[in-house]
Amino acid sequence: MDAGPTGGDDVLLRAQAIASLRRRQAYLIHRNIYLAVNALLVVVWLSVGIGAGAWFPWPVFPIAGWGIGLFFHRQSIQGPRITETDIQREMQRLRGGS
């Protein structure tokens, strides 16, 4: 059976939507694990700090390092933010204007 010209488009669009939703879901899982693990690290740091009097903020290193990875994971899903002003400026540049 032929689904017609839009039937194939709908199947492709559905597959793209599912892939996009899975990427978004993977990011949300990554973010939630990041928050939970780093909250646990801060609790451990506070517990050790109170008990031993060592207040060096060591959790900042995994928080920052992993945070950079999380940022790039989000960027890979959403991409850079392009505004209408950016589009108009680029169109003007391509037309040969200044």
Phi and psi in degrees as GROMACS dihedral restraints (atoms count N, CA, C in turn):
[ dihedral_restraints ]
;  ai    aj    ak    al  type     phi  dphi    fc
    3     4     5     6     1   -91.4    20    10
    4     5     6     7     1   129.4    20    10
    6     7     8     9     1   -83.0    20    10
    7     8     9    10     1    -2.4    20    10
    9    10    11    12     1    84.5    20    10
   10    11    12    13     1   176.3    20    10
   12    13    14    15     1   -65.9    20    10
   13    14    15    16     1   -32.0    20    10
   15    16    17    18     1   -89.0    20    10
   16    17    18    19     1   -19.4    20    10
   18    19    20    21     1   -61.0    20    10
   19    20    21    22     1   -44.5    20    10
   21    22    23    24     1   -66.5    20    10
   22    23    24    25     1   -36.6    20    10
   24    25    26    27     1   -64.6    20    10
   25    26    27    28     1   -39.1    20    10
   27    28    29    30     1   -65.9    20    10
   28    29    30    31     1   -38.8    20    10
   30    31    32    33     1   -64.4    20    10
   31    32    33    34     1   -44.8    20    10
   33    34    35    36     1   -64.5    20    10
   34    35    36    37     1   -44.1    20    10
   36    37    38    39     1   -63.0    20    10
   37    38    39    40     1   -38.8    20    10
   39    40    41    42     1   -63.9    20    10
   40    41    42    43     1   -43.3    20    10
   42    43    44    45     1   -63.6    20    10
   43    44    45    46     1   -40.6    20    10
   45    46    47    48     1   -65.5    20    10
   46    47    48    49     1   -40.1    20    10
   48    49    50    51     1   -64.4    20    10
   49    50    51    52     1   -43.0    20    10
   51    52    53    54     1   -63.4    20    10
   52    53    54    55     1   -43.4    20    10
   54    55    56    57     1   -62.9    20    10
   55    56    57    58     1   -41.5    20    10
   57    58    59    60     1   -64.1    20    10
   58    59    60    61     1   -43.4    20    10
   60    61    62    63     1   -65.2    20    10
   61    62    63    64     1   -37.1    20    10
   63    64    65    66     1   -66.4    20    10
   64    65    66    67     1   -39.8    20    10
   66    67    68    69     1   -63.0    20    10
   67    68    69    70     1   -42.1    20    10
   69    70    71    72     1   -64.5    20    10
   70    71    72    73     1   -41.4    20    10
   72    73    74    75     1   -64.4    20    10
   73    74    75    76     1   -40.6    20    10
   75    76    77    78     1   -62.5    20    10
   76    77    78    79     1   -39.3    20    10
   78    79    80    81     1   -64.0    20    10
   79    80    81    82     1   -44.4    20    10
   81    82    83    84     1   -63.4    20    10
   82    83    84    85     1   -38.6    20    10
   84    85    86    87     1   -63.8    20    10
   85    86    87    88     1   -45.0    20    10
   87    88    89    90     1   -58.3    20    10
   88    89    90    91     1   -46.4    20    10
   90    91    92    93     1   -62.4    20    10
   91    92    93    94     1   -43.8    20    10
   93    94    95    96     1   -66.4    20    10
   94    95    96    97     1   -38.4    20    10
   96    97    98    99     1   -65.5    20    10
   97    98    99   100     1   -41.6    20    10
   99   100   101   102     1   -56.2    20    10
  100   101   102   103     1   -48.8    20    10
  102   103   104   105     1   -64.7    20    10
  103   104   105   106     1   -43.2    20    10
  105   106   107   108     1   -67.0    20    10
  106   107   108   109     1   -47.2    20    10
  108   109   110   111     1   -65.6    20    10
  109   110   111   112     1   -42.7    20    10
  111   112   113   114     1   -72.5    20    10
  112   113   114   115     1   -30.2    20    10
  114   115   116   117     1   -63.9    20    10
  115   116   117   118     1   -41.6    20    10
  117   118   119   120     1   -62.6    20    10
  118   119   120   121     1   -41.5    20    10
  120   121   122   123     1   -62.1    20    10
  121   122   123   124     1   -39.4    20    10
  123   124   125   126     1   -66.7    20    10
  124   125   126   127     1   -40.0    20    10
  126   127   128   129     1   -62.4    20    10
  127   128   129   130     1   -43.8    20    10
  129   130   131   132     1   -62.3    20    10
  130   131   132   133     1   -43.6    20    10
  132   133   134   135     1   -60.8    20    10
  133   134   135   136     1   -45.3    20    10
  135   136   137   138     1   -64.8    20    10
  136   137   138   139     1   -41.1    20    10
  138   139   140   141     1   -62.1    20    10
  139   140   141   142     1   -47.2    20    10
  141   142   143   144     1   -68.0    20    10
  142   143   144   145     1   -40.5    20    10
  144   145   146   147     1   -62.0    20    10
  145   146   147   148     1   -42.0    20    10
  147   148   149   150     1   -68.1    20    10
  148   149   150   151     1   -41.7    20    10
  150   151   152   153     1   -73.0    20    10
  151   152   153   154     1   -37.7    20    10
  153   154   155   156     1  -108.8    20    10
  154   155   156   157     1   -10.3    20    10
  156   157   158   159     1    74.4    20    10
  157   158   159   160     1    18.8    20    10
  159   160   161   162     1  -100.7    20    10
  160   161   162   163     1   106.9    20    10
  162   163   164   165     1  -106.1    20    10
  163   164   165   166     1    20.0    20    10
  165   166   167   168     1   -65.0    20    10
  166   167   168   169     1   125.2    20    10
  168   169   170   171     1   -78.0    20    10
  169   170   171   172     1    64.2    20    10
  171   172   173   174     1   -63.4    20    10
  172   173   174   175     1   -25.5    20    10
  174   175   176   177     1   -64.3    20    10
  175   176   177   178     1   -15.6    20    10
  177   178   179   180     1   -62.7    20    10
  178   179   180   181     1   -29.1    20    10
  180   181   182   183     1   -69.2    20    10
  181   182   183   184     1   -51.8    20    10
  183   184   185   186     1   -67.4    20    10
  184   185   186   187     1   -33.1    20    10
  186   187   188   189     1   -63.2    20    10
  187   188   189   190     1   -46.4    20    10
  189   190   191   192     1   -69.4    20    10
  190   191   192   193     1   -46.5    20    10
  192   193   194   195     1   -62.9    20    10
  193   194   195   196     1   -48.2    20    10
  195   196   197   198     1   -68.9    20    10
  196   197   198   199     1   -34.2    20    10
  198   199   200   201     1   -61.2    20    10
  199   200   201   202     1   -37.3    20    10
  201   202   203   204     1   -63.1    20    10
  202   203   204   205     1   -44.7    20    10
  204   205   206   207     1   -62.3    20    10
  205   206   207   208     1   -40.2    20    10
  207   208   209   210     1   -65.0    20    10
  208   209   210   211     1   -39.5    20    10
  210   211   212   213     1   -59.2    20    10
  211   212   213   214     1   -46.9    20    10
  213   214   215   216     1   -70.0    20    10
  214   215   216   217     1   -30.0    20    10
  216   217   218   219     1   -63.0    20    10
  217   218   219   220     1   -44.7    20    10
  219   220   221   222     1   -64.0    20    10
  220   221   222   223     1   -42.2    20    10
  222   223   224   225     1   -62.3    20    10
  223   224   225   226     1   -34.5    20    10
  225   226   227   228     1   -68.4    20    10
  226   227   228   229     1   -22.5    20    10
  228   229   230   231     1   -88.5    20    10
  229   230   231   232     1   -49.7    20    10
  231   232   233   234     1   -90.3    20    10
  232   233   234   235     1   -27.2    20    10
  234   235   236   237     1    73.2    20    10
  235   236   237   238     1   175.2    20    10
  237   238   239   240     1   -69.7    20    10
  238   239   240   241     1   150.7    20    10
  240   241   242   243     1   -80.5    20    10
  241   242   243   244     1   121.7    20    10
  243   244   245   246     1  -114.2    20    10
  244   245   246   247     1   123.5    20    10
  246   247   248   249     1   -96.7    20    10
  247   248   249   250     1   166.7    20    10
  249   250   251   252     1   -61.8    20    10
  250   251   252   253     1   -34.9    20    10
  252   253   254   255     1   -62.3    20    10
  253   254   255   256     1   -42.3    20    10
  255   256   257   258     1   -60.2    20    10
  256   257   258   259     1   -43.3    20    10
  258   259   260   261     1   -63.5    20    10
  259   260   261   262     1   -46.3    20    10
  261   262   263   264     1   -63.6    20    10
  262   263   264   265     1   -40.4    20    10
  264   265   266   267     1   -63.4    20    10
  265   266   267   268     1   -43.0    20    10
  267   268   269   270     1   -67.5    20    10
  268   269   270   271     1   -38.2    20    10
  270   271   272   273     1   -62.7    20    10
  271   272   273   274     1   -41.7    20    10
  273   274   275   276     1   -63.6    20    10
  274   275   276   277     1   -41.2    20    10
  276   277   278   279     1   -63.3    20    10
  277   278   279   280     1   -41.7    20    10
  279   280   281   282     1   -68.7    20    10
  280   281   282   283     1   -27.7    20    10
  282   283   284   285     1   -72.5    20    10
  283   284   285   286     1   -13.1    20    10
  285   286   287   288     1   101.3    20    10
  286   287   288   289     1     5.7    20    10
  288   289   290   291     1   -82.8    20    10
  289   290   291   292     1   176.5    20    10
